Amino acid sequence: MPKLYEYFGLIVFFYANEHEPVHVHAKCQGREARAEFEIINGEIRDIRFGPSAGRAPLNAREMRCFEELVRGRAQEIVRKWIDFFVLNKSIQAEQITQRLK
């Protein structure tokens, strides 16, 4: 489970056995959500947020933080997906302590 970020109580990560489409998960105290990227011709066209199957959903505050992080770091998340799943590179986790805007 490669961890990407820690952000105001959220752990944002990929599961190690992921599949396309490119997506990322966020977990907080047993609750979880996911963000799926729609990429067309190498460009992020849309990001869809929703619950992770079989898990309790993030609460409203956690979901806002997750959306804020994913929208603010979308290009970086896609690059990390490619690094990890395509190029087999290791991923360094980042702890973010300031709000993203």
Buried (B, 14 or more C-beta within 10 A) or exposed (E): EBBBBBBBEBBBBBEEEBEEEBBBBBBBEEBBBBBBBEBEEEEBEEBEBEBBEEBEEBEEEBBEBBBBBBEBBBEEBBEBBEBBBEEEEEBEEBEBEEEEE
